[in-house]
Amino acid sequence: MPDFEAGYFTIFLICLISSILISKLYKSSPLPQSPFRLPIIGHLHLLITRHPHQTFHKLSSRYGPVFRLSLGSTPCIVVSTPETAKEIFKTHDSSFLGRPYNSVVSYLSYGDKGIVFAPYGSYWKFCKKMIVTELLNGRTLDFLYPVRQDERTRFIKKISQNAKEGKCVKLEVELLKLTSNVISRMFMSKRCSEEEDEAENITKIIADSTEIVGKFNISDHIWFCKNLDLQGLGKKSKDIHRRFDALVERITREHEEARKQKTGGMKDLLNILLDISEDENMDIKLTRENIKAFLQDVLSAGSDTSAITIEWALAELINHPNVMKKAVEEIDQVVGKNRLVQESDIQNLPYLQSIVKESFRLHPTAPLILRLSTRDSTVGGYDIPANTVVFVNVWSLGRDPAHWERPLEFRPERFAGTDMDVRGQDFGLLPFGGGRRMCPGISLGLHNVHTTLGAMIQCFEWKAGKNGDLATVDMEEGVGVTLPRANPLVCVPVARLEPIPLPV
């Protein structure tokens, strides 16, 4: 071989070996495994099911704790174990602070001007600070405690009347009225059930919003369907938005008129928002649309979640009478029988707290939490590119056999003697999410759930069925973003205490 040819060959060989070594040295982590995908739609068919979280749970047993999906042209991953959830919400939290685009949510929230789906940035930080320091801090919650107490008293009175008449109670309906009235009065000094027309407006808007947000919109994921309203969701969202805007605009004007006339009245959270919007020293100016979007978020997210949690917990107690017995004995011992359980009692009722935690574990009202990666990252040893939608399967986290002993059993005793909580520090139990974008209304939600459930089992025995003749109730999950029961709980209440110790 001539010298010049040998020289070129040597250079080529050196370059080849160098490139292989460099590629080995800087080799990226592999992409997660993925199920077989269909042309164009990818894995969209996996989400058009009654229970996507259950489908994802089954897939994780085959493809691992992190697997990849393509929803049309949208790249996604699903994480299903506490370890991988920790990477999303703690280790790499700054890489997963985005929210995936949802055209229906964007329209309902005035162009993502609320807090739930607002892009991470200065506005979102301002809203989070506003909630923590002004709207839902301990001082404000204490100030509005009489509202919550009054609504629970009305609720117990209603149940007591049914008990006297031997009538059944549709708990889904009554609990939603209770929680909606609490949220509505705290924020707008309006009861949902004060007037028949208004009851139809607020409660119907909440139900319609929750239903439509929980539906998967094909137009958001297949590029050539972007401008087509194939499922009619665009038309429905416009109708809901119109009704909500008219309602909140009227209530806001009433508040503004009362402020001008200085007629006083309860200082609700809408008034606090109006104060903030008029404060020239604020870093960000709150517009009217910002306020409306915030109210839309709170009414939709804060009403049915608490009601559904209470309904699931009571169903579990009916199916586990030994647990019910222990809970009632704890309340009788700590609270007694001469007054109704109050929010201040909850810290002294650890078994009741364990019941609520166990219900959150098995029946999370947010079974799937969605995030969007804002930059390249790694999860579970896999490459996750920027702009990837992340599904955190909270339903799976609570059923992980590596994290929970006998995970399918309802056993509140598993929390005895532990400091495990639901505030995002234990990644096997994330009913309110985790990281910087976790739900800011945790304290209010826990107040409502613990105290209402406590009062219900303190004052009544619950006989399942329209005639009170069912020994157990089914635990089938229904369809919806907040994981309702497939068959709403119907019970005949029987008074335990006579008379019911209602506040004077």
ABEGO torsion letter per residue (X at the ends): XBAAAAAAAAAAAAAAAAAAAAAAAABBBBBBBBBBBBBGAEAAAAABBABAAAAAAAAAAAAEABBBBBBEABBBBBBABAAAAAAAAAAAAAAAABBBBBAAAAAAAGGGABAAABBBEAAAAAAAAAAAAAAABAAAAAAAAAAAAAAAAAAAAAAAAAAAAGBBBBAAAAAAAAAAAAAAAAAAGBBAAABAAAAAAAAAAAAAAAAAAABBBAAAABAAAAABBAAGAAAAAAAAAAAAAAAAAAAAAAAAAAAAAGAEEBBBAAAAAAAAAABAABABBBBAAAAAAAAAAAAAAAAAAAAAAAAAAAAAAAABAAAAAAAAAAAAAAAEAABBBBAAAAAABAAAAAAAAAAAAABBABABBBBBBABBBBBGGBBBBBGBBBBBBAAAAAABAAABBGAABBBAAAABGBABBAAGABAABBAAEBEAABBAAAAAAAAAAAAAAAAAAAABBBBBEAAGABABBBABBBBEAAGBBABBBBBBBBBABOBBBBBX
